[in-house]
Structure formats: structure tokens, C-alpha cells
């Protein structure tokens, strides 16, 4: 996200997590819609918009079954977890995962609300 979009939406440079989430959820071609929908909104309203988008992406891109997750996990653990949680996961966050069994991860995840944040998930295990 460029500085012009951050300025238009009133996003402060210290809002690293919000910028990271926007960069993860929205492609460059989605930025116009983001700006049109969110210009003039308060920070709280902008956060709600972004997290509503995350919930929608979770509904639309969820793993259809455990086998699909296990396959993706075998190829790229990081990408599989990002898809599962629909949020960007840096090395520091990924290092907090104490289990490596994709079946167990998927089972614990499925027992939660689908929009659980990764760090909240980590607290469960």
C-alpha cells in the first residue's frame, strides 16, 4: 500500500498491523474499492471494514476438507496457515506454533469460530 492510500484513509504509520492486514487481504486492483468504500471513515470503522473483508474471505476461501489443508501444509506450512487464518503471518508469529501435526492443527481450528485470529489460536494450544 502506498503512502497516498494511507493518507487518503487516514492511516497512521504506526498502524503496522492494519497496513499488513490490508496488504494481505486486498490486491492492488482492490485498492480503488477500498478507498471509495472507506474514505472519511473513522479508524474504528476502517478496522471493521477490513475485518469484515477478512471474514468474507474466510467464508470464500476456506479449506473444503482436511486433506486439502494437509496437502498445502506439506508444500508450504506458512502459506497453508495464512490461508487457514486469512491473515499475514511473519516468522515471529509462526515460531510460536508449538505443534507441527497438520491434522491436529486443523482439528483445533475447526473446533473454533472460523474467524479466530492466529495468535488467539496459539493461546489455545
C-alpha positions in Angstrom: 0.0 0.0 0.0 1.5 3.3 -0.9 1.6 6.4 1.2 -1.1 8.1 -0.8 -3.7 5.5 0.0 -2.6 5.6 3.7 -3.1 9.4 3.6 -6.5 9.2 1.9 -7.7 6.7 4.5 -6.1 8.5 7.4 -3.9 5.5 8.4 -1.1 6.4 10.7 2.4 5.0 10.1 2.2 3.3 13.5 -0.8 1.2 12.3 1.6 -1.6 11.2 -0.9 -4.5 11.8 -3.7 -2.7 9.9 -1.4 -2.0 6.9 -0.2 -5.5 7.0 -3.7 -6.9 7.0 -4.8 -4.6 4.2 -1.8 -5.6 2.1 -2.6 -9.3 2.7 -6.4 -9.1 2.0 -6.6 -6.6 -0.8 -4.9 -6.9 -4.2 -3.6 -3.7 -5.9 -6.7 -3.7 -8.1 -8.9 -3.8 -5.0 -7.4 -0.6 -3.6 -9.8 1.7 -5.5 -12.8 0.0 -4.0 -11.1 0.1 -0.6 -10.5 3.9 -0.9 -14.0 4.5 -2.3 -15.7 2.5 0.5 -13.6 3.8 3.3 -12.6 7.4 2.6 -13.8 9.5 5.5 -14.4 6.6 7.9 -13.0 6.7 11.4 -10.2 4.3 12.4 -12.7 2.0 14.1 -14.9 1.9 11.0 -11.9 1.2 8.8 -10.9 -1.7 11.1 -14.4 -3.1 10.9 -14.4 -2.9 7.1 -11.0 -4.7 6.9 -12.0 -7.4 9.4 -15.4 -7.9 7.7 -13.5 -8.4 4.5 -11.3 -11.0 6.3 -14.4 -12.8 7.5 -15.8 -12.8 3.9 -12.5 -14.2 2.6 -12.6 -16.9 5.2 -16.0 -18.0 4.0 -15.0 -17.9 0.4 -11.5 -19.5 0.6 -11.8 -22.0 3.4 -10.3 -25.4 3.1 -13.1 -27.7 1.9 -11.6 -30.6 3.8 -8.7 -31.7 6.0 -7.0 -33.4 3.1 -6.6 -30.2 1.1 -5.1 -28.5 4.2 -2.7 -31.4 4.8 -1.6 -31.3 1.2 -1.0 -27.5 1.3 0.7 -27.8 4.7 3.2 -30.3 3.2 4.0 -27.9 0.4 4.2 -24.7 2.4 3.3 -24.6 6.1 3.4 -20.8 6.1 1.0 -20.4 3.1 -1.3 -23.0 4.4 -1.6 -21.3 7.8 -2.1 -17.9 6.2 -4.9 -19.3 4.1 -6.5 -21.0 7.1 -6.4 -17.9 9.2 -6.7 -15.3 6.4 -4.0 -13.1 7.9 -0.4 -12.4 7.3 1.9 -14.5 9.4 5.5 -13.4 9.9 8.4 -15.5 11.2 7.9 -14.4 14.8 4.2 -15.4 14.8 4.9 -18.7 13.0 7.6 -19.6 15.5 5.0 -19.6 18.3 3.2 -22.6 16.9 4.1 -25.5 19.2 2.6 -28.3 17.2 3.6 -29.5 13.7 0.9 -32.0 13.0 -1.5 -30.6 10.4 -4.3 -32.9 11.4 -4.2 -31.7 15.0 -3.9 -28.0 13.8 -6.9 -28.4 11.6 -9.0 -30.2 14.3 -8.3 -27.5 16.8 -9.0 -24.8 14.3 -12.3 -26.4 13.3 -13.5 -26.5 16.9 -13.3 -22.7 17.0 -15.1 -19.9 15.3 -13.8 -19.7 11.7 -12.6 -16.1 12.2 -10.3 -16.9 15.1 -7.1 -14.9 14.9 -3.8 -16.8 14.7 -2.4 -15.5 18.0 -5.7 -16.4 19.8 -5.4 -19.9 18.3 -1.8 -20.1 19.6 -3.1 -19.4 23.1 -5.4 -22.4 22.9 -2.6 -25.0 22.2 
